[in-house]
Amino acid sequence: MAAGFALLSPTLTALLSRAAESAQGEAQGLNGSATALSRVVAPLLFTTRALAALRRAGTYGVAAVLCVLALAIGLARFRSPAAA
């Protein structure tokens, strides 16, 4: 997980920097806030008994839903302009 984050973080930062040309500071601030929030919420959600009622598949289901949600937001928000 650490290796994946180490490889993904610089890539996402570069993509954000290019996507938000005029608002790079705002984009980087939101990226930092989202990263910090995920570092607090994820361990609480996935290592406590909060999802015990859902059993094993529930934890993976919640993770899958979060990934699909992030993908949908990313695709809707950061679509490249259509070629004319």
Protein Blocks (a to p, Z undefined) as FASTA:
>chain_A
ZZmmmmmmmmmmmmmmmmmmmlmmmmmmmmmmmmmmmmmmmmmmmmmmklmmnommlmmm
mmmmmmmmmmmmmmmmmcccddZZ
